């Protein structure tokens, strides 16, 4: 897995590397050379190149890059947005002048007619909104017909959150040293075309996050032996559904998300009144009718004990609604069982109204799968603060409560409060009703197979779900795709991982 750093960790790591004997000017040159190596000269022969520079060390990377381009026979010009430099940036700017590289200071209305534009305006430490000439230049870059390369991160994009109000949209972004969380979260996928990283010899000062990949998925995927039976791979129970929202629990199963993810047996526990509607879709799974009140689940301890008898993992909440005795149900399971328990959808809404001490005192391994707004309700952390630094907010809540947290977004964050994995699979077509239900089915099935490896199984489930969505979007398109299309691609993705 590749390392992913916070902006602060990257800053500290950079400083430590310099203190350990690698000069900052050398690191700047390595960064520039790493960008140079990734310019697609094979696709754009003999390009006219413009390097657009701000005032900090990101601009310094641009000056060093211009020097490398010039020395290798390429046509390159510099566009400065201000006549200010960092110390190392000034060193390389002066070298550019010694080597006859042309430059100009930006003036309002200037045109950017080049084959390649390299964005060296802001670095990963940028916060806020570009204004005045910076905003104007970013707009011009985005409307140009040039191939756009961003150095380290797209200017205007926050290095921790992946948010920005005015952001360079690149064809290629070359991350320097290590990936940053802002390369993957929130708006990043809409602003970054291709993404690659160049290692310049900076070792992380603090514990990094990691980018979950296919090789890791392969190593974690539960194996099947010939000498085995359905019980070997875990009985699981999915508790949910209501008269109003019967479709959700059907999808978690019908779409075969749990069975296709390897569960030995899937038991659906749902209100009696929707049993007939659900029954026709169960196929390989079993139905466990629950007592109900107004079409929602009524808590009966003996029924819950029977529904959970012999199972290795439980998923709760999909389509459960808010009218049943959800608090009593969740409290009972968390207080009396030691299984991996996944809470999603209406179970999260219910939990948000309960005392979070129950999470700290439970014998269960608890997995919560909120999106940002649900995390706000659960944690009390404001949505704005979560969005400013989703990874830090996720770590804080997981550490305080002792749970495994899966934070949904354009990329998925999984943390147990100490370890962090970013899962960069998924696509725009998954922004549709029922996608979370498919995810819950996949993860619960994996937990049933490896109940003692909850953190890894949650990461694996998120990876499979995202890849299945990507494959579904290839076939159905982002607009027409529905969540059952994702579920229909689970088997293909698991075969892909096994290969």
C-alpha positions in Angstrom: 0.0 0.0 0.0 1.2 3.5 -0.8 1.6 6.1 2.0 -0.8 9.0 2.3 0.2 12.0 4.5 -1.6 14.8 6.1 -0.4 18.3 5.2 1.1 18.7 8.7 2.8 15.3 8.5 4.3 16.2 5.1 5.6 19.5 6.5 7.2 17.8 9.5 8.6 15.1 7.3 10.1 17.6 4.9 11.8 19.5 7.7 13.1 16.2 9.3 14.6 15.2 5.9 16.4 18.5 5.6 17.7 18.3 9.2 19.0 14.8 8.4 21.3 16.1 5.7 19.5 16.5 2.4 19.5 20.2 1.4 16.2 21.8 0.6 17.5 22.9 -2.8 18.3 19.2 -3.6 14.7 18.2 -2.6 13.3 20.9 -4.8 15.4 19.7 -7.8 14.3 16.1 -7.2 10.7 17.2 -7.1 11.1 19.1 -10.4 12.8 16.1 -12.0 10.0 13.9 -10.9 7.5 16.1 -12.6 9.7 16.3 -15.7 9.8 12.5 -16.0 6.0 12.4 -16.1 5.4 14.9 -18.8 3.9 13.0 -21.8 6.3 14.1 -24.5 5.3 10.9 -26.5 1.7 12.2 -26.8 2.6 15.9 -27.2 5.9 16.2 -29.3 7.8 19.4 -29.4 5.4 21.3 -27.1 5.4 24.9 -26.2 5.4 24.9 -22.4 4.4 27.5 -19.9 5.2 27.1 -16.2 2.9 29.3 -14.0 4.4 30.2 -10.7 3.1 31.7 -7.4 5.4 32.8 -4.6 6.2 29.8 -2.4 8.2 26.6 -2.8 5.7 25.2 -5.2 6.8 28.0 -7.5 10.4 27.0 -6.7 9.6 23.5 -8.1 8.4 25.3 -11.2 11.6 27.3 -11.6 13.7 24.1 -11.2 11.5 22.3 -13.7 11.9 25.1 -16.2 15.7 24.8 -15.9 15.5 21.0 -16.5 13.2 21.5 -19.5 15.6 24.2 -21.0 18.6 22.0 -20.5 16.9 19.1 -22.3 16.1 21.2 -25.3 12.4 22.1 -24.7 10.7 25.4 -25.3 9.7 26.8 -22.0 8.5 30.1 -20.6 7.7 31.3 -17.1 4.7 33.2 -16.0 5.0 34.9 -12.5 1.9 36.0 -10.7 4.0 38.1 -8.3 7.5 39.2 -8.1 8.1 37.4 -4.8 10.1 34.3 -4.1 10.9 31.8 -1.4 14.7 31.5 -0.7 15.1 28.3 -2.7 12.7 29.5 -5.3 14.9 32.6 -5.9 17.9 30.4 -6.3 16.3 28.5 -9.1 14.7 31.6 -10.7 18.1 33.2 -10.9 19.5 30.0 -12.5 16.6 30.3 -15.1 17.7 33.8 -15.9 21.3 32.7 -16.3 20.2 30.1 -18.8 18.1 32.6 -20.8 14.6 31.3 -19.9 12.1 33.9 -20.8 9.6 35.1 -18.2 6.9 37.7 -17.7 4.8 39.0 -14.9 1.1 38.4 -15.3 -1.0 41.3 -16.5 -4.8 41.4 -16.7 -6.1 40.0 -20.0 -3.0 38.1 -20.9 -3.7 35.0 -23.1 -2.3 31.5 -22.3 -1.8 29.9 -25.6 0.5 26.9 -25.0 0.5 23.1 -25.6 1.3 22.3 -22.0 0.7 24.5 -18.9 2.3 23.4 -15.6 0.5 24.7 -12.5 3.0 25.7 -9.8 0.8 28.3 -8.2 -0.1 26.9 -4.7 1.2 23.9 -2.8 -0.5 21.5 -0.4 -0.5 24.1 2.5 -2.9 26.4 0.7 -6.1 27.2 2.5 -9.0 29.5 1.5 -10.0 30.8 -1.9 -7.8 32.2 -4.7 -8.6 35.8 -5.3 -7.8 38.6 -7.7 -5.2 37.6 -10.4 -4.9 34.1 -8.9 -8.5 33.4 -9.5 -8.3 35.0 -13.0 -5.3 32.9 -13.9 -6.8 29.6 -12.6 -9.9 30.3 -14.7 -7.8 30.9 -17.8 -5.9 27.7 -17.2 -9.1 25.8 -16.9 -10.5 27.3 -20.1 -7.3 26.8 -22.1 -6.9 24.0 -24.6 -3.5 23.1 -23.1 -2.6 19.8 -21.4 -2.6 20.8 -17.7 -0.1 19.4 -15.2 -0.3 20.3 -11.5 2.8 20.1 -9.4 2.2 18.3 -6.1 -1.5 19.2 -5.9 -4.0 21.2 -8.0 -3.8 24.9 -7.0 -6.7 25.9 -4.9 -7.4 22.3 -3.7 -6.9 21.8 0.1 -4.3 19.2 0.8 -6.2 17.7 3.7 -9.8 17.9 2.6 -9.8 17.9 -1.2 -12.1 20.9 -1.1 -11.7 24.2 -3.0 -13.7 27.1 -4.4 -11.6 27.8 -7.4 -9.3 24.9 -8.4 -7.1 24.1 -11.4 -8.5 21.1 -13.2 -5.6 19.0 -14.3 -5.0 16.3 -16.9 -2.2 15.0 -14.7 -1.2 15.7 -11.1 2.3 14.7 -9.9 2.3 14.4 -6.2 5.7 15.0 -4.5 7.1 12.8 -1.8 3.9 11.1 -0.8 0.2 11.3 -1.7 -1.9 13.7 0.5 -5.4 12.9 1.7 -6.6 15.9 -0.4 -5.7 14.0 -3.6 -8.6 11.6 -2.9 -11.3 13.2 -0.9 -14.4 15.3 -1.7 -13.8 17.3 -4.9 -10.5 15.7 -5.8 -11.7 13.2 -8.3 -13.5 15.9 -10.3 -10.4 18.1 -10.4 -7.6 15.6 -10.9 -7.3 13.6 -14.2 -4.5 11.1 -13.8 -2.6 11.0 -10.5 0.9 9.8 -9.9 3.5 10.2 -7.2 7.3 10.8 -7.3 9.4 9.6 -4.4 12.1 12.2 -3.6 13.5 10.5 -0.4 11.3 12.0 2.3 10.4 9.5 5.0 7.2 10.1 7.0 7.8 11.7 10.4 4.5 10.6 11.9 2.5 7.5 11.2 1.1 7.7 7.6 -2.3 6.8 6.3 -2.3 4.2 3.5 -4.0 3.9 0.2 -5.7 0.5 0.0 -4.9 -1.3 -3.3 -5.7 -4.5 -5.2 -2.7 -6.4 -3.9 -3.8 -5.8 -0.4 -7.4 -6.8 -1.3 -6.0 -10.1 -2.7 -4.1 -10.9 0.4 -7.2 -10.3 2.6 -9.8 -12.0 0.5 -11.2 -15.1 2.3 -10.1 -18.3 0.7 -12.4 -21.3 -0.1 -11.3 -24.9 0.6 -12.9 -27.9 -1.1 -13.1 -29.5 2.4 -15.7 -27.1 3.7 -19.4 -26.3 4.0 -21.7 -23.3 4.2 -21.1 -23.0 7.9 -17.4 -22.6 7.3 -18.0 -19.2 5.7 -20.3 -17.8 8.3 -24.0 -17.4 9.0 -24.9 -13.7 9.1 -28.1 -11.8 9.9 -29.3 -8.6 8.3 -31.9 -6.8 10.4 -33.9 -4.1 8.8 -36.8 -3.2 6.6 -40.1 -1.6 7.4 -43.5 -1.2 5.7 -42.3 2.2 4.3 -38.8 1.1 3.3 -39.0 -2.6 2.4 -36.8 -2.1 -0.7 -33.6 -1.4 1.2 -33.4 -4.7 3.0 -34.4 -6.5 -0.1 -31.6 -4.8 -2.0 -29.0 -5.8 0.6 -29.9 -9.4 -0.1 -31.7 -9.6 -3.5 -28.9 -7.8 -5.2 -26.9 -10.7 -3.8 -24.4 -8.4 -2.2 -24.0 -10.6 0.9 -24.2 -14.0 -0.8 -22.0 -12.9 -3.7 -19.4 -11.7 -1.1 -19.1 -15.2 0.2 -21.5 -15.5 3.2 -22.4 -19.1 3.9 -26.0 -18.3 4.8 -27.8 -15.0 4.9 -30.7 -14.6 7.3 -33.0 -11.6 6.7 -34.8 -10.5 9.9 -37.6 -8.1 9.0 -41.2 -7.1 10.1 -43.8 -9.8 9.4 -46.0 -7.5 7.3 -43.4 -7.2 4.5 -42.4 -10.9 4.7 -44.4 -11.8 1.6 -42.9 -9.0 -0.4 -39.4 -9.9 0.5 -39.9 -13.7 0.3 -40.0 -13.8 -3.5 -36.6 -12.2 -3.7 -34.7 -14.3 -1.2 -33.7 -17.2 -3.4 -30.7 -18.6 -1.6 -31.3 -16.8 1.7 -33.8 -17.3 4.6 -36.4 -15.1 6.1 -36.9 -14.5 9.9 -40.1 -12.6 10.5 -40.1 -10.2 13.5 -42.9 -8.8 15.5 -43.9 -5.3 14.5 -45.5 -2.1 15.5 -47.0 0.2 12.8 -45.1 -1.7 10.1 -41.7 -1.3 11.9 -39.7 -3.7 14.1 -41.0 -4.3 17.6 -38.3 -5.3 20.0 -38.8 -8.9 21.4 -35.6 -10.2 23.1 -36.4 -13.9 22.4 -36.9 -13.2 18.7 -33.7 -11.3 18.5 -31.8 -14.1 20.3 -33.3 -16.6 17.8 -32.5 -14.4 14.8 -28.8 -14.1 16.0 -28.4 -17.7 17.0 -25.3 -19.2 15.5 -24.4 -16.2 13.4 -20.9 -14.7 13.1 -21.8 -11.1 12.1 -24.8 -8.8 12.1 -25.8 -5.8 9.9 -28.5 -3.6 11.3 -30.4 -0.6 10.0 -31.1 -0.8 6.2 -34.6 0.5 5.6 -35.5 0.1 9.3 -37.2 3.5 9.5 -37.6 5.6 12.7 -40.9 4.4 14.0 -40.0 1.0 15.6 -38.3 0.2 18.9 -34.9 0.7 17.4 -33.2 2.0 20.6 -34.2 -1.0 22.6 -33.1 -3.4 19.8 -29.7 -1.8 19.3 -29.1 -1.5 23.1 -29.9 -5.1 23.6 -27.6 -6.4 20.9 -24.7 -4.1 21.8 -25.0 -5.1 25.5 -25.5 -8.8 25.1 -23.4 -10.0 22.1 -19.7 -10.1 21.2 -20.2 -10.3 17.4 -19.0 -7.8 14.8 -22.0 -5.5 14.5 -22.4 -3.2 11.6 -24.8 -0.2 12.0 -25.9 1.7 9.0 -28.7 4.0 7.8 -31.6 4.2 10.3 -29.5 2.4 12.9 -27.0 5.3 12.7 -29.9 7.8 13.0 -31.1 5.9 16.1 -27.6 5.7 17.6 -27.2 9.5 17.2 -30.0 9.9 19.8 -28.4 7.5 22.3 -25.7 7.9 24.9 -22.4 7.1 23.1 -21.1 5.4 26.3 -22.8 2.3 25.1 -20.2 2.1 22.3 -17.3 2.2 24.7 -18.8 -0.4 27.0 -20.0 -3.0 24.5 -18.4 -6.4 24.0 -19.1 -6.2 20.3 -16.8 -5.0 17.6 -18.9 -2.1 16.3 -18.6 -0.9 12.7 -20.4 2.4 11.8 -20.8 3.4 8.2 -21.9 7.1 8.1 -21.7 9.7 5.4 -20.5 13.2 6.6 -23.9 14.4 7.7 -24.5 11.2 9.7 -21.1 11.6 11.3 -22.1 15.2 12.4 -25.2 13.8 14.1 -23.2 11.0 15.8 -20.2 12.9 16.9 -21.4 16.5 17.5 -18.5 17.7 15.2 -19.9 20.3 12.8 -20.2 19.4 9.2 -17.9 22.2 8.3 -15.2 21.0 10.6 -15.6 17.4 9.3 -15.4 18.6 5.7 -12.2 20.7 6.5 -10.4 17.6 7.6 -12.4 14.4 7.2 -9.6 12.0 8.2 -8.8 13.8 11.4 -12.5 14.0 12.4 -12.9 10.3 11.6 -9.9 9.4 13.7 -11.1 11.5 16.6 -14.5 9.9 16.8 -13.3 6.3 16.3 -10.6 6.8 19.0 -13.1 8.2 21.5 -15.7 5.5 21.0 -13.5 2.4 20.3 -15.3 1.6 17.0 -14.3 0.9 13.4 -15.5 3.9 11.4 -16.2 3.8 7.7 -16.7 7.4 6.5 -18.4 7.5 3.1 -17.5 9.9 0.4 -16.0 10.1 -3.1 -13.3 8.1 -1.5 -13.8 6.1 1.6 -12.0 6.6 4.9 -11.7 3.6 7.3 -10.1 4.0 10.7 -10.1 2.4 14.1 -8.7 5.5 15.7 -5.0 4.4 15.1 -4.8 3.1 11.6 -6.2 4.8 8.5 -6.9 3.4 5.1 -8.2 5.4 2.2 -10.1 3.4 -0.4 -10.1 5.3 -3.7 -12.6 3.1 -5.6 -16.1 4.3 -6.5 -17.7 6.6 -9.0 -20.4 9.2 -9.6 -23.0 6.6 -10.6 -23.0 5.3 -7.0 -24.7 8.4 -5.8 -28.1 6.7 -5.9 -30.5 5.1 -3.4 -29.4 1.7 -2.0 -25.7 2.0 -2.6 -25.1 2.0 1.2 -27.3 -1.2 1.5 -25.1 -3.0 -1.0 -22.0 -1.9 0.9 -23.5 -3.1 4.2 -24.3 -6.5 2.7 -20.8 -6.9 1.4 -19.1 -6.0 4.6 -21.3 -8.0 6.8 -20.6 -11.1 4.6 -16.9 -10.6 4.9 -17.2 -10.1 8.7 -19.0 -13.4 8.9 -16.0 -15.1 7.2 -13.3 -13.3 9.2 -15.0 -12.0 12.4 -11.6 -11.4 14.1 -10.3 -9.2 11.3 -13.0 -6.5 11.4 -10.8 -3.5 10.3 -9.4 -5.4 7.3 -12.7 -6.8 6.2 -14.3 -3.3 6.3 -11.5 -2.0 4.1 -11.9 -5.0 1.7 -15.7 -4.5 1.6 -15.3 -0.8 0.7 -12.8 -1.7 -2.0 -15.0 -4.4 -3.6 -18.1 -2.1 -3.4 -16.3 0.7 -5.1 -14.8 -1.4 -7.9 -18.2 -3.1 -8.5 -19.6 0.4 -8.9 -16.9 1.4 -11.3 -17.6 -1.7 -13.4 -21.3 -1.1 -13.3 -20.9 2.5 -14.5 -18.8 1.4 -17.5 -21.9 -0.6 -18.6 -24.8 1.5 -17.5 -23.4 5.0 -17.4 -23.3 7.3 -14.4 -26.8 8.8 -15.0 -28.8 5.6 -15.5 -26.9 3.3 -13.1 -28.8 2.0 -10.0 -27.4 0.3 -6.9 -28.5 -3.2 -8.0 -26.1 -2.7 -11.0 -23.3 -2.4 -8.5 -24.4 -5.6 -6.7 -24.5 -7.4 -10.0 -20.8 -6.7 -10.5 -19.5 -8.0 -7.2 -18.7 -11.5 -8.5 -16.7 -10.0 -11.4 -14.7 -7.9 -9.1 -13.9 -10.8 -6.7 -12.7 -12.8 -9.7 -10.6 -9.8 -10.7 -9.1 -9.6 -7.2 -8.3 -13.3 -7.1 -6.4 -13.1 -10.4 
